[in-house]
Amino acid sequence: MRRLSTLPTTSVWAGRSKRKPNPNPLTPENWNPAVKVLESGNPVLVATDTGTALVYGAATITTTQMADLIRCSSGFVQVALPSARCDTLLIPEAAPTVRDERRPGFGQCVTVDATNGVTTGISAADRAHTARVLCSPASTAADLTRPGHMVPVRADIAIDPSGCSLPLAAVALALTEMAFPVPGAVYAELVSELDPSHPISLNEARQIAERRHTLLVCA
C-alpha cells in the first residue's frame, strides 16, 4: 500500500502543482493517530492530489456528525465503499463512467436512499441513516431505493504504489478499514473559505485542521 503522511509538505491541488517527495511517510505503525481519531467519533482531514475532504466513519456516523460535515463542506456527501460491497447491494457505477482515477468522479455510483427510516432523504438524519445502511452487513439491495441523495463511490483499499496520485476515496476507505469492523467512509470535499469558487489549498486545510483540533492526513 502507498505510504501516507500526517505531516503536510507543500500546498497542492490536482493539475496545478506537484507535491515534493514526502520525507515523513506514514508507515503501518503510524496509521494509529488517524485511526484513533476516527475511532473516537471525530473526523480527519484527508488531502490527496485529487482533493481535500473531511472524513467520518460511515458505519457509525450520527446525525450531528453528518450535519457538521454538510455545514463545513461543499455539501456534496459521498460514501466510499469496497467494490464488492457495491456489488452485493447491486449498486452500479453511474453512466457515463469516468475511467481516470485521478478525476473526482471516478467510481461514483447511482445515488441511493435507505428504503425505510427516512423522509425526503436529504436531511442530515436521513443521510446519516442511509450511510449506516450502506455499511450494515445485514443490508440487502432491497434496503435501498434508487435514485436518492447519497453517492456511493466504489474504491479499492489496496493502493497501487506505482500510481501518480492517490484517489481520495481509496485513502478514506483504507483509514476506516483500520478504524472500524466494517469499512466505509463518509466524506465531503472542502472549498476555500477565502475564495469559494476554488478548491481548498493545503495551507488552508492545515489552518482548518488546527482550528478544529483534528488531524490532517496527506497522501
C-alpha positions in Angstrom: 0.0 0.0 0.0 1.2 3.5 -0.7 2.5 5.2 2.3 0.7 8.2 3.7 1.8 11.0 5.9 0.2 13.1 8.6 2.7 15.8 8.0 1.8 18.1 5.1 4.7 19.1 2.7 3.6 21.7 0.2 0.3 23.3 -0.9 -1.1 21.3 -3.8 -4.2 20.8 -5.9 -4.6 18.3 -8.7 -3.3 19.6 -12.0 -2.0 22.9 -10.5 1.2 21.9 -8.8 3.4 18.9 -7.9 3.9 17.6 -4.4 7.5 17.2 -3.2 8.6 13.8 -2.1 7.3 13.3 1.4 10.1 13.0 4.0 7.7 11.6 6.6 5.9 8.6 5.2 3.1 7.1 7.2 4.1 3.6 7.9 1.7 1.0 9.2 2.8 1.8 12.7 2.0 5.5 12.2 -1.6 4.9 11.0 -2.5 4.8 14.7 -3.1 8.6 15.2 -5.6 8.9 12.3 -7.2 5.6 13.2 -7.7 6.7 16.8 -9.3 10.0 15.8 -11.8 8.1 13.7 -12.4 5.5 16.4 -13.2 8.3 18.8 -16.0 9.5 16.5 -14.1 12.6 15.3 -13.3 13.3 11.7 -9.9 13.6 10.0 -9.0 15.8 7.1 -7.6 13.8 4.1 -5.6 15.6 1.4 -4.5 14.0 -1.8 -3.6 15.2 -5.3 -7.3 14.7 -6.2 -8.9 16.7 -3.4 -9.2 17.5 0.3 -12.1 16.2 2.3 -13.4 15.8 5.8 -13.9 12.1 6.6 -16.1 10.3 9.1 -16.6 6.5 9.5 -19.8 5.6 7.7 -20.8 2.7 9.9 -21.2 4.9 13.0 -21.9 8.4 11.7 -24.5 10.3 13.6 -27.0 13.0 12.6 -24.8 15.6 14.5 -21.7 14.4 12.6 -23.4 14.4 9.3 -24.7 18.0 9.9 -21.2 19.1 10.7 -19.9 17.5 7.5 -22.6 19.2 5.4 -22.1 22.6 7.1 -18.3 22.8 6.8 -18.0 21.4 3.3 -19.4 21.7 -0.2 -22.4 19.7 1.0 -21.9 17.0 -1.7 -21.6 14.0 0.5 -20.2 10.7 -0.8 -19.7 7.2 0.8 -16.5 5.3 -0.2 -17.3 1.5 -0.2 -15.4 -1.5 -1.3 -16.4 -2.5 -4.8 -17.5 -5.9 -3.5 -19.9 -4.2 -1.2 -21.4 -2.2 -4.0 -21.8 -5.5 -6.0 -23.6 -7.1 -3.0 -26.0 -4.2 -2.8 -26.5 -4.1 -6.6 -25.2 -0.5 -6.9 -23.8 0.1 -10.3 -21.4 2.8 -11.4 -23.2 5.9 -12.8 -23.1 6.3 -16.5 -21.1 7.6 -18.2 -18.3 6.4 -16.0 -15.0 8.2 -15.5 -12.1 5.9 -16.0 -9.3 8.2 -14.9 -8.9 7.5 -11.1 -7.3 10.9 -10.8 -10.6 12.7 -11.6 -13.0 13.3 -8.8 -15.9 11.4 -10.5 -14.0 8.1 -10.6 -16.1 5.3 -9.2 -19.2 7.3 -8.4 -22.3 5.2 -8.4 -26.1 5.5 -8.8 -27.4 7.6 -5.9 -29.4 5.9 -3.1 -31.6 6.4 -0.1 -32.5 4.0 2.6 -35.8 2.3 1.9 -37.0 2.7 5.5 -36.4 5.2 8.2 -36.1 8.3 6.0 -38.4 11.1 4.8 -37.1 13.2 1.9 -33.7 11.6 2.2 -31.8 15.0 2.1 -31.7 15.8 5.8 -28.6 15.2 8.0 -30.6 12.5 9.8 -31.7 10.8 6.6 -28.3 10.9 5.0 -26.6 9.5 8.2 -29.1 6.7 8.3 -28.5 5.8 4.6 -24.8 5.8 5.2 -25.2 3.3 8.1 -27.5 1.1 6.0 -24.9 1.1 3.2 -22.3 -0.3 5.7 -24.5 -2.7 7.6 -23.7 -6.3 6.9 -27.4 -7.1 7.3 -28.4 -4.8 4.4 -29.5 -6.1 1.1 -30.3 -4.4 -2.2 -33.9 -4.1 -1.1 -32.9 -1.8 1.8 -32.0 0.9 -0.7 -34.1 3.0 -3.2 -32.6 4.5 -6.4 -32.1 7.4 -7.1 -31.5 9.0 -3.8 -29.4 11.6 -2.0 -26.2 9.7 -1.1 -23.5 9.0 -3.6 -21.7 5.6 -3.1 -18.2 5.5 -4.6 -16.5 2.3 -5.5 -13.0 2.2 -4.1 -10.2 -0.2 -3.6 -8.5 -0.3 -0.2 -5.2 -1.6 -1.8 -3.4 1.4 -3.4 -1.0 0.8 -6.2 2.3 2.4 -5.2 3.2 3.0 -8.8 0.3 5.3 -9.4 1.0 9.0 -9.8 -1.8 10.1 -7.4 -3.9 8.6 -4.6 -7.6 8.6 -5.1 -9.3 10.4 -2.2 -12.0 7.7 -1.8 -9.3 5.0 -1.5 -7.4 6.8 1.2 -10.5 7.5 3.2 -11.7 3.9 2.9 -8.3 2.5 3.9 -8.4 4.6 7.1 -11.9 3.5 8.1 -11.0 -0.2 7.3 -8.5 0.0 10.2 -10.7 2.0 12.5 -14.0 0.0 12.2 -15.1 -3.6 11.8 -16.9 -2.6 8.6 -15.1 -0.3 6.2 -16.8 2.7 4.8 -16.0 6.4 4.7 -18.4 9.3 4.5 -16.6 12.3 3.1 -17.2 15.7 1.5 -14.7 17.9 -0.2 -13.9 21.3 1.2 -13.9 24.5 -0.8 -11.9 27.5 0.0 -13.3 29.9 2.7 -11.2 32.6 1.2 -12.4 32.0 -2.4 -15.5 29.7 -2.5 -15.1 29.4 -6.3 -11.9 27.4 -5.8 -10.9 24.2 -4.0 -9.2 24.5 -0.7 -5.4 24.7 -0.7 -3.3 22.5 1.6 -2.2 25.6 3.6 -5.8 26.5 4.3 -6.6 22.8 5.1 -3.8 22.9 7.7 -5.3 26.0 9.3 -8.7 24.4 9.4 -7.3 21.3 11.0 -5.6 23.4 13.7 -8.8 25.3 14.3 -10.9 22.1 14.6 -8.2 20.4 16.6 -8.1 17.4 14.2 -5.6 15.6 12.2 -4.6 16.4 8.6 -3.6 13.3 6.6 -1.6 13.9 3.4 -1.3 11.2 0.8 
